[in-house]
């Protein structure tokens, strides 16, 4: 795994804008950075793929443990959702995608930092934009990236196997460029299989009191809904109880059991189940125990918010809105560092299978929302 300096393509900003990446520059700094690229050996890609697939299997076993042993309280999941999550898990509804964040330096085994299992973003960059870069800059090389094909295959199987409750798949997201771009990829891949799609903001979803169902702005009943909106947020919203009461009548993507995997408390449960696994880090819910260096993470934190890094007698803390929930204490695994760049690998899972990676790098050891996306390739 090497970080190589690269010459940016002429007019690359206009090129990636045409591909849909509309926030390539944030606060005057590049978000999409093609002034560098990460080069892997084939064996390193195979290592990442194998680790991702094994982590996915372990995570599903962890969900089974939480559900079968009713350990929801350990994750701070509201009691009103327990039975719905259990029923949804037993019903085995379709799960579309997720992204493991890994620390990997090409030498030691990849280490799981967290699992973005419910609402992962940066999908456009990983799926479309870096592939286009590869075709123009390194056409003779390869890239670990079959995410688009995986999504099309999953939508096709959902359609053919009768999982979708109607011909229309509704897509809901917040009014944010990053969320819209990820949702657009999912809509485009669904549309490519012949499905009818409809986009709306989450705030535009209505409730029909007479019909006891969710409706779109045109008052059509929503039967299948992809929502780029966390379940933990939804359950605190005005219509959260309606979602629970009518859960079985709507095809939710992602399903509500993803609440378990998107909660960082799962890191401690995984360590209990698979102690000393090469792809896991020691993690605990009751404090750092004997960890000399560790990271304290909020159960439901995002983009580095409220994370505190304790190493070498020093503490690095990030502010944020997630300080009131529970915390998990995970052993510190340094991100590979190239100069001032700390690289984290996002390993994408589509329909339970490893399908590709995206790399983001930050100036410090905690990956924040402004971390840069850098393309990769291998030979």
Secondary structure by P-SEA (a helix, b strand, c coil): cbbbbbbcccaaaaaaaaaccccccccccccccccbbbbbcaaaaaaaaaaaaaaaaaaaaaaaaaaaacccccccccccaaaaaaaaaaaccccccbbbbbbbccccccccccccccccccccccccaaaaaaaccccccccccaaaaaaaaaaaaaaaaccccccbbbbbbcccaaaaaaaaaaaaaaaaabbbbbbbccccccccccccbbbcccccccccccccccaaaaaaccaaaaaaacccccccccccccccccccaaaaaaaaacccccccccccccccccccbbbbbccccccccccccccccbbbbbbcccccbbbbbbccccccccccbbbbbbbbbcccccccbbbbbcccccccccbbbbccccc
